[in-house]
């Protein structure tokens, strides 16, 4: 029998243990296919003999309270063309990362995006959500984490 889906809200706190980022607020967006995380200073390394490439990047902005200034290195899974809500297309680098949502660790793909103008540094798309979560848009966070006064 399939595991029961957890109910989450439209905004969730997520952890990225590898990056030392805990409790980041993420927007849950069932309209977005792909998940993304805010980054800056992306550099692509030369291609290796096996055809793979690694990229280095910094997550978040210096103004963000969880910014740690560290450069990270990850294998680039590929690139993906992403269409924004206003119809603009942008090619983005894709990496795999473990993310913890509602106590569940999930390895998934994230596009590296400039989300500086957005309210949340992380966006959780439907590829990540499918089969694991149900989204209750009336709640900001999952039921177990939401005091009654935070409900809208």
Legacy VTK file of the C-alpha trace (Angstrom):
# vtk DataFile Version 3.0
C-alpha trace
ASCII
DATASET POLYDATA
POINTS 152 float
0.000 0.000 0.000
1.250 3.504 -0.842
2.423 5.762 1.959
-0.093 8.298 3.185
0.434 11.786 1.771
1.255 14.512 4.251
-0.725 17.737 4.223
1.422 20.843 3.879
0.566 24.516 3.574
1.295 27.086 0.905
4.537 28.049 2.670
6.763 25.477 4.389
10.024 25.535 6.292
12.648 23.349 4.638
16.176 22.215 5.486
19.144 21.709 3.169
21.589 19.841 5.428
24.388 19.731 2.840
24.324 23.507 2.535
23.945 24.189 6.258
20.604 25.904 5.681
17.854 25.064 8.151
14.328 26.403 8.439
14.261 28.311 5.155
10.805 29.428 4.119
9.765 27.923 0.792
6.794 28.741 -1.392
4.778 25.680 -2.372
3.779 26.205 -6.010
1.699 23.516 -7.708
1.741 25.622 -10.874
5.512 25.301 -11.176
6.879 22.073 -12.607
10.405 22.422 -11.215
11.724 23.397 -7.789
14.289 26.175 -7.526
16.603 27.791 -4.998
18.043 31.288 -5.007
21.719 31.503 -5.871
24.344 33.913 -7.136
27.812 33.798 -8.638
27.369 30.584 -10.634
30.539 29.302 -12.321
30.647 26.267 -14.608
33.829 24.184 -14.485
35.370 22.620 -17.556
33.864 19.381 -18.788
35.382 16.222 -17.292
36.495 13.200 -19.330
33.182 11.450 -18.574
31.227 14.413 -19.958
30.063 15.649 -16.559
30.452 19.189 -15.318
30.481 20.713 -11.871
29.331 24.156 -10.915
30.126 26.391 -7.984
27.650 28.853 -6.526
26.618 30.842 -3.475
23.138 30.428 -2.005
20.913 33.309 -0.872
21.912 36.981 -0.657
24.081 38.713 1.933
20.907 40.472 3.160
19.175 37.159 3.949
19.450 36.211 7.664
20.556 32.651 6.767
23.246 33.704 4.289
26.547 32.045 5.168
28.728 33.239 2.276
29.993 29.736 1.505
30.706 28.617 -2.045
29.254 25.227 -2.881
30.293 22.775 -5.558
27.885 20.299 -7.116
27.621 18.122 -10.186
25.524 19.848 -12.787
22.736 17.442 -13.731
21.986 19.537 -16.802
20.157 22.663 -17.778
16.461 23.328 -18.087
14.479 26.031 -19.838
12.004 27.489 -17.341
9.125 29.785 -18.254
8.264 32.378 -15.629
4.735 33.416 -14.754
5.098 36.409 -17.075
6.055 34.161 -20.014
9.806 34.822 -20.098
12.010 31.795 -20.769
15.316 31.341 -18.988
17.898 28.555 -19.168
18.989 27.450 -15.693
21.546 25.042 -14.277
20.134 22.016 -12.443
21.641 20.284 -9.390
20.419 17.487 -7.131
20.072 18.097 -3.414
18.474 16.539 -0.361
15.710 18.676 1.099
13.772 17.956 4.285
10.097 18.904 4.142
7.666 18.066 6.950
10.184 15.604 8.395
10.636 13.768 5.091
14.027 13.757 3.312
13.719 13.888 -0.466
16.491 13.896 -3.053
15.357 16.009 -5.977
16.431 18.413 -8.684
16.588 22.153 -8.120
17.216 24.817 -10.706
19.599 27.538 -9.600
17.758 30.815 -10.070
17.999 34.477 -9.263
15.031 34.770 -6.886
16.211 38.026 -5.296
13.001 39.831 -6.283
10.819 37.000 -4.932
9.385 36.748 -1.417
10.839 33.277 -0.800
14.334 31.964 -1.653
13.016 28.443 -2.384
10.161 27.319 -4.604
8.821 23.757 -4.330
7.344 22.561 -7.623
4.986 19.742 -8.449
7.682 17.218 -9.498
8.827 17.263 -5.893
5.323 17.334 -4.404
3.661 14.665 -6.580
2.791 11.491 -4.713
4.169 12.770 -1.387
2.125 15.776 -0.296
-1.306 17.370 -0.474
-1.365 21.159 -0.347
-3.886 22.965 1.845
-3.756 26.536 0.512
-5.743 27.791 3.507
-2.734 27.049 5.735
0.623 28.714 5.795
2.405 25.611 7.116
1.519 21.974 7.650
-1.118 21.284 10.259
1.285 20.029 12.944
3.305 23.278 12.741
0.502 25.812 12.399
-0.927 27.431 15.512
-4.597 28.332 15.106
-3.777 32.064 14.974
-1.697 31.572 11.801
-4.587 30.138 9.842
-6.193 32.440 7.314
LINES 1 153
152 0 1 2 3 4 5 6 7 8 9 10 11 12 13 14 15 16 17 18 19 20 21 22 23 24 25 26 27 28 29 30 31 32 33 34 35 36 37 38 39 40 41 42 43 44 45 46 47 48 49 50 51 52 53 54 55 56 57 58 59 60 61 62 63 64 65 66 67 68 69 70 71 72 73 74 75 76 77 78 79 80 81 82 83 84 85 86 87 88 89 90 91 92 93 94 95 96 97 98 99 100 101 102 103 104 105 106 107 108 109 110 111 112 113 114 115 116 117 118 119 120 121 122 123 124 125 126 127 128 129 130 131 132 133 134 135 136 137 138 139 140 141 142 143 144 145 146 147 148 149 150 151
